């Protein structure tokens, strides 16, 4: 099992804005590096994409609470995982977000993908504020 924890990022948006943005999986397109994804398909409850035209990533919402959103891998994902995005309201205008992920992967692949996946989740966490700030709300 590979456990990944992104950096904790602070967004200049209230927790309701951040939660609303993350609760719609159509918006996740704004969190991935545009030059590394293809075959994007989404709706409010799930999304699917290919990363570097190699790995299929399918995310489905499984639980939504005010302080977090839980996602899991779909049937067509290249590997099984669960992800949780934790949110903490710092005040009326600032929210922290952190992505936690557990990936069921064999030890050989774990060594190969650990660093790139950690970089991806840090990238995604940092894009939360930028996407909200730019008004990229579909």
ABEGO torsion letter per residue (X at the ends): XBBBBBBBBBBBBBAAAAAAAAABAAAAAAABBAAABBGBBBBAABBBBBBGGABBBBBBBABBBAABBBBBBBAABABBBBBBBBBBBABAABBBBBBBBBBBBBAAAAAAAAAAAAAAAAAAAAAAAAAAAAGBBX
